[in-house]
Amino acid sequence: MEIKWLGHSSFLIKDSNGRTILTDPFDDSIGYSTFSGDVDIVTISHHHFDHDYTKEISSKDAKVIDKVGNFYICDIAIQGIPSYHDEVKGAKRGENTIYLFQVDGYKLCHLGDLGYVPSIEELKDIGNVDILFIPVGGHYTIDGKEALQITKLIKNHIIIPMHYKTPSLTFPLDGLENFLKHMKNAHKINSNSITISGDLNDLENHVVILDYE
């Protein structure tokens, strides 16, 4: 399985059979290059401009998922779990959908624009995770300290931070620092992609920092 970070909360995930999932695509106003091309599946955590831009996806039969529920597309199981974009049950910024993916035998969790630390009871729906995509930039989502709390509540093998300030981003978010200062195992990769294979059981809360495209 290959995971490519396109910037912000957008990733292109390709399984061993070449099937592709695009998460939270953005428009060109936020500073990163907008995705264009063919994909099989698109997931949208919420309908804000920096998470739901699909106009340049060229495949007409791409399946767009933007809601809670259980889905099975291209032999890939996907579960959308309800959550909120803020700490007041959506009163400020609305709802957010967390997505779980089963890809090549790995369990992936994309938290979208999660805006609060869920209770242990809420996190039972997520369970243990092989790869966790977690926002850390604060302002509109959880910040680095809150992200740390969540990583202690969910058992993860690999953590990929997202939705944080970079030189390209056009609006203010916190950088990685507040998150990384609490994490012991962080590794920066000089690439926007990583290939996942083999057993991950020897890894626990291993943070992988990707370059953006």
C-alpha positions as CSV (number, residue, x, y, z in Angstrom):
1,M,0.0,0.0,0.0
2,E,1.2,3.5,-0.9
3,I,0.2,6.6,1.0
4,K,0.9,10.0,-0.6
5,W,0.3,13.3,1.3
6,L,-1.0,16.0,-1.0
7,G,-1.1,18.6,1.8
8,H,-3.5,19.6,4.5
9,S,-5.9,16.6,5.2
10,S,-5.7,15.2,1.7
11,F,-4.0,11.8,1.0
12,L,-4.0,9.5,-2.0
13,I,-4.0,5.9,-0.8
14,K,-3.3,3.2,-3.3
15,D,-3.7,-0.5,-2.5
16,S,-1.7,-3.4,-3.9
17,N,-4.2,-3.8,-6.7
18,G,-4.0,-0.2,-7.8
19,R,-7.3,0.9,-6.4
20,T,-7.2,4.5,-5.1
21,I,-8.8,6.5,-2.3
22,L,-8.6,10.3,-2.1
23,T,-9.3,11.9,1.2
24,D,-10.6,15.5,1.8
25,P,-9.5,17.2,-1.5
26,F,-9.1,21.0,-1.4
27,D,-9.3,23.8,-3.9
28,D,-6.3,25.9,-5.0
29,S,-7.0,28.8,-2.6
30,I,-5.2,27.1,0.3
31,G,-1.7,27.1,-1.2
32,Y,-1.1,23.5,-2.2
33,S,-1.5,22.0,-5.7
34,T,-5.1,20.8,-6.3
35,F,-5.4,17.1,-7.1
36,S,-6.5,16.2,-10.6
37,G,-6.8,12.8,-12.1
38,D,-8.5,9.5,-11.7
39,V,-9.5,7.9,-8.4
40,D,-11.9,5.1,-7.4
41,I,-13.1,6.5,-4.1
42,V,-13.3,10.0,-2.5
43,T,-14.1,10.6,1.1
44,I,-15.1,14.0,2.4
45,S,-15.1,14.6,6.2
46,H,-17.2,17.8,5.9
47,H,-18.2,20.3,3.3
48,H,-15.8,23.1,3.7
49,F,-13.8,24.4,0.7
50,D,-10.5,23.0,2.0
51,H,-11.9,19.5,2.3
52,D,-14.5,18.8,-0.5
53,Y,-13.2,20.0,-3.8
54,T,-13.9,17.4,-6.5
55,K,-14.3,19.4,-9.7
56,E,-10.9,18.3,-11.1
57,I,-11.3,14.6,-10.5
58,S,-11.5,13.2,-14.0
59,S,-13.0,9.8,-13.3
60,K,-16.8,10.1,-13.8
61,D,-17.5,6.9,-11.9
62,A,-15.5,7.8,-8.8
63,K,-17.6,7.0,-5.7
64,V,-17.9,10.0,-3.4
65,I,-18.6,9.3,0.3
66,D,-19.5,12.2,2.5
67,K,-21.7,10.7,5.2
68,V,-21.9,8.3,8.1
69,G,-22.4,4.6,7.3
70,N,-20.8,1.4,6.2
71,F,-19.7,1.1,2.6
72,Y,-18.0,-1.6,0.5
73,I,-16.5,-0.3,-2.7
74,C,-13.8,-1.8,-5.0
75,D,-13.4,-4.6,-2.3
76,I,-12.5,-1.9,0.2
77,A,-14.5,-1.7,3.4
78,I,-15.1,1.9,4.7
79,Q,-16.9,3.0,7.8
80,G,-18.0,6.6,8.4
81,I,-18.3,7.5,12.1
82,P,-20.1,10.6,13.4
83,S,-18.2,13.3,15.3
84,Y,-17.9,17.1,15.5
85,H,-15.8,19.9,14.0
86,D,-15.7,21.7,17.4
87,E,-15.9,21.2,21.1
88,V,-19.6,22.2,21.4
89,K,-21.3,19.4,19.4
90,G,-21.1,21.2,16.1
91,A,-22.7,24.5,17.2
92,K,-19.7,26.5,15.8
93,R,-18.4,24.5,12.8
94,G,-20.8,21.6,12.3
95,E,-20.4,17.9,12.0
96,N,-17.3,15.9,11.0
97,T,-17.1,12.3,9.7
98,I,-14.2,10.0,10.8
99,Y,-13.4,7.3,8.3
100,L,-12.1,3.9,8.8
101,F,-10.6,2.0,5.9
102,Q,-9.6,-1.7,5.5
103,V,-6.8,-1.6,2.9
104,D,-4.4,-4.6,2.2
105,G,-5.1,-6.0,5.6
106,Y,-4.4,-2.7,7.4
107,K,-6.8,-0.6,9.4
108,L,-6.6,3.1,8.6
109,C,-8.3,5.9,10.4
110,H,-8.7,9.5,9.0
111,L,-10.0,11.8,11.7
112,G,-11.0,14.6,9.3
113,D,-11.4,18.0,11.0
114,L,-12.0,16.6,14.5
115,G,-12.5,19.5,16.8
116,Y,-12.5,17.9,20.3
117,V,-11.2,14.9,22.3
118,P,-13.8,12.2,22.1
119,S,-14.8,10.2,25.1
120,I,-13.5,6.6,25.6
121,E,-17.0,5.4,24.8
122,E,-17.0,7.3,21.5
123,L,-13.5,5.9,20.6
124,K,-14.7,2.3,21.0
125,D,-16.2,2.6,17.5
126,I,-12.7,3.2,16.2
127,G,-10.8,0.6,18.2
128,N,-7.1,-0.2,17.5
129,V,-5.6,1.3,14.4
130,D,-2.6,0.5,12.2
131,I,-2.3,4.0,10.6
132,L,-3.9,7.1,12.1
133,F,-4.2,10.4,10.2
134,I,-4.6,13.1,12.8
135,P,-5.0,16.9,12.7
136,V,-2.6,18.8,14.9
137,G,-2.8,22.4,13.9
138,G,-5.5,23.8,16.2
139,H,-7.6,26.8,15.5
140,Y,-10.2,24.8,13.6
141,T,-9.4,21.3,14.9
142,I,-7.7,19.7,17.8
143,D,-4.3,21.1,18.6
144,G,-1.0,19.2,19.3
145,K,-1.8,18.7,23.0
146,E,-5.3,17.3,22.3
147,A,-3.9,15.1,19.5
148,L,-1.5,13.7,22.0
149,Q,-4.4,12.8,24.3
150,I,-6.1,11.0,21.5
151,T,-3.0,9.0,20.6
152,K,-3.0,7.8,24.2
153,L,-6.6,6.7,23.9
154,I,-6.3,4.9,20.6
155,K,-3.7,2.2,20.1
156,N,-1.8,3.0,16.9
157,H,1.2,1.6,15.1
158,I,1.9,4.6,12.7
159,I,0.7,8.2,13.2
160,I,0.7,10.6,10.3
161,P,0.0,14.2,11.3
162,M,-2.0,16.5,9.0
163,H,-3.8,19.8,8.9
164,Y,-1.0,22.0,10.3
165,K,0.9,25.1,9.2
166,T,3.5,24.8,6.4
167,P,5.1,27.5,4.3
168,S,2.6,26.9,1.5
169,L,-0.6,27.1,3.6
170,T,-2.4,30.4,3.2
171,F,-4.2,30.6,6.5
172,P,-3.1,30.4,10.1
173,L,-2.7,27.0,11.9
174,D,-0.1,25.9,14.5
175,G,2.9,24.0,13.2
176,L,4.0,20.6,14.2
177,E,6.0,21.7,17.2
178,N,3.3,21.4,19.8
179,F,2.6,17.9,18.8
180,L,6.1,16.6,18.3
181,K,7.4,17.8,21.6
182,H,5.2,15.3,23.3
183,M,6.0,12.4,20.9
184,K,9.1,10.1,21.4
185,N,9.2,8.3,18.1
186,A,9.1,10.8,15.2
187,H,10.7,10.3,11.8
188,K,10.7,12.7,8.9
189,I,10.7,11.3,5.4
190,N,12.1,13.5,2.6
191,S,9.2,12.4,0.4
192,N,5.5,13.0,0.2
193,S,4.8,9.2,0.0
194,I,5.4,6.1,2.1
195,T,5.0,2.4,1.2
196,I,3.5,0.2,3.9
197,S,4.2,-3.5,3.9
198,G,4.7,-6.3,6.4
199,D,3.9,-6.6,10.1
200,L,3.6,-3.3,12.0
201,N,3.3,-4.9,15.5
202,D,6.7,-3.8,16.5
203,L,5.7,-0.1,16.0
204,E,3.8,1.8,18.6
205,N,2.8,5.5,18.1
206,H,5.5,5.8,15.5
207,V,5.1,9.3,14.0
208,V,5.9,9.6,10.2
209,I,6.2,13.2,8.9
210,L,5.7,13.4,5.2
211,D,6.6,16.2,2.8
212,Y,3.7,17.7,0.9
213,E,3.5,17.6,-2.9
